[in-house]
Amino acid sequence: MGLLDWFRKPKPAVPLPQLCYDVPYFVLPHYAFKDLSKLADLCLNSPTVAGPFFYIMAAQARKVEPVTDDAKRFHWHHGQLSEGREYFALEYPTPPPVDMSDVPIEQMVGGAKSLVLAPHFSAIIRGAAGVQYFILGQAPMGGGTTLRCILPEGMNCNLGPGPAPELLAFLDAVREREAK
């Protein structure tokens, strides 16, 4: 194989669920906790560009070419969560079903079975008390969801079973979490 053939060789594709996973866990935490004004400005002033922007950042981090049709499937929502608390929620493309209930624990722990538990939504909540960041992702078994949060120091916390993968149900779960 000559040098030019090496450059022409296509880069391995990264599945969409993996890029969806990368956005809330690796790209958005920086914006949630260190550059929220940029995220808010982008979401409020260029809402149709905001979703694709973060997908493209994940693709660039993986060194893969973004797919235009996939980029268009990332949608931001904005509104009031409660008095004095606003949300910026990113809706991800619907992930393929995952059920690991038949996978032996040894394969899960050893990495022999490579599955991505993709997100349905992530939400950044801001208000006078600061910023909170939540993710509604796929649960590993039974087709349900898991509610998670990312803390400012980067810790990823499992908050237990989540609601149906619908925006209003997710926001209700976040409100309930705040009320505790």
Residue pairs with C-beta under 8 A, 6 or more apart in sequence:
11 63
11 64
11 65
12 64
13 64
14 59
14 62
14 64
15 116
16 67
16 70
16 93
17 95
17 96
17 116
17 118
18 62
18 116
18 118
19 55
19 58
19 59
19 62
19 64
19 70
20 55
20 58
20 92
20 93
20 95
20 116
20 118
20 119
21 116
21 117
21 118
21 119
21 137
22 58
22 61
22 62
23 54
23 55
23 57
23 58
23 74
23 90
23 92
23 119
23 122
24 90
24 92
24 119
24 122
24 135
24 137
24 150
25 135
25 150
25 156
26 58
26 61
27 54
27 57
27 58
27 61
28 39
28 54
28 90
28 122
28 124
28 133
29 133
29 150
29 154
31 38
31 39
31 124
32 39
32 124
32 131
32 133
32 150
33 131
33 133
33 152
36 124
36 126
36 131
39 50
39 88
39 124
40 88
40 126
42 49
42 50
42 53
43 50
43 76
43 78
43 88
44 78
47 76
47 78
50 76
51 71
51 72
51 73
51 74
51 75
51 76
51 90
51 91
52 66
52 71
52 72
52 74
54 74
54 90
55 66
55 70
55 71
55 74
56 66
56 71
59 65
59 66
60 66
70 93
73 92
73 93
74 90
74 91
74 92
74 93
75 90
75 91
76 88
76 89
76 90
76 91
77 87
77 88
77 89
77 90
77 91
77 167
78 86
78 87
78 88
78 89
79 86
79 87
80 86
80 87
81 87
81 125
81 127
81 171
81 174
81 175
81 178
82 175
82 178
84 127
84 128
85 125
85 126
85 127
85 178
86 125
86 126
86 127
87 123
87 124
87 125
87 171
87 174
88 123
88 124
88 126
89 121
89 122
89 123
89 124
89 167
89 170
89 171
90 121
90 122
90 123
91 120
91 121
91 167
92 118
92 119
92 120
92 121
92 122
94 120
94 165
95 116
95 118
95 119
95 120
95 138
96 118
97 143
98 115
98 116
98 117
98 118
98 138
98 140
98 143
99 141
99 142
99 143
100 108
100 113
100 115
100 140
100 141
101 141
101 142
103 113
103 115
106 112
107 113
108 140
115 140
117 137
117 138
117 139
117 140
117 146
118 137
118 138
119 135
119 136
119 137
119 138
120 136
120 137
120 138
120 145
120 165
120 170
121 135
121 136
121 165
121 167
121 170
122 133
122 134
122 135
122 136
123 133
123 134
123 135
123 170
123 171
123 174
124 131
124 132
124 133
125 131
125 132
125 133
125 134
125 174
125 178
131 152
132 149
132 174
132 178
133 149
133 150
133 151
134 147
134 148
134 149
134 150
134 159
134 170
134 174
134 177
135 147
135 148
135 149
135 150
136 145
136 146
136 147
136 148
136 162
136 163
136 165
136 170
136 173
137 145
137 146
137 148
137 162
138 144
138 145
138 146
139 145
139 146
139 161
139 162
144 161
144 162
145 161
145 162
145 163
145 164
145 165
146 158
146 159
146 160
146 161
146 162
147 158
147 159
147 160
147 161
147 162
147 163
147 173
147 177
148 156
148 157
148 158
148 159
149 156
149 157
149 159
149 177
150 156
150 157
151 157
159 177
162 170
162 173
163 169
163 170
163 172
163 173
